[in-house]
Amino acid sequence: MSHKIFVSYKYADTQVRPLFRSDDYSQTTARHYVDDLSLRLDVNDHIYKGEDDGEDMSQFKDETIESKLRDKIFDSSVTIVLVSKGMRDMWKSENDQWIPWEISYSLKEMTKNDRTSGTNAVLAVALPDESDSYSYIVTEHNCVTSWNTENMFRIIADNMFNRAEKNLIICDSCRNHHHTGKDHSYVHPVKWDNFITDINGHISHAKDIQSRLDEFELTKVVS
């Protein structure tokens, strides 16, 4: 089943694993991963709803950019957030950065011209960093894979591990509580290398979580 997909990302983040591009020898940025992803989505019959590479929004005022992005999100049912090492500007409040607002719009129901767009399914796809590592965002323990939510925007972190009725076990190895199952988070986290091997599977999983929206405690406001 095809879906209209909006992609949220930090355009000029260079702290990503280089991609081989036969026609371009410039430094790889998160934008190049969007180009790669849009082709993969097309092959899988999904429709990419983000801005095109040649669509320069820098000439517009913030309110114009906001309107354009809201329109694209309104016309989508799935949002993919590309999590990259340099996605957050630590010198700016999250209120002044685009990604948190794009996620906020994705999680809200919006009405326009008597048409309502529901809450999107959301995936957080972590990109490997410039050292080909995910350690900035994922810690692999012997007993569990831990997502370092403190390195994400708050609105992403607040919508992970947010199932209202937690499915927890006490680990025999470390004696800590671990979330079980694959539906512990409304924002479904996955590494890029795993995501691209089963794009339809991960999107279907996010859509299944979306269909059980009332089982999750959503944070929809940028703080």
Secondary structure, DSSP 8 states (H G I E B T S, - for coil): ---EEEEE--TT---S-----TT--S---HHHHHHHHHHHHHHTT-EE-S--TT---TTS-HHHHHHHHHHHHHT-SEEEEEE-TT-S-TTS-GGGSHHHHHHHHHHS-EEETTEEE---EEEEEE---TTS--TTTEEE-SS-EEE-GGGS-HHHHTTSS-BSS--EEE-TTT--EEE-SS-S-SEEEEEHHHHTTSHHHHHHHHHHHHTTGGGB----S--
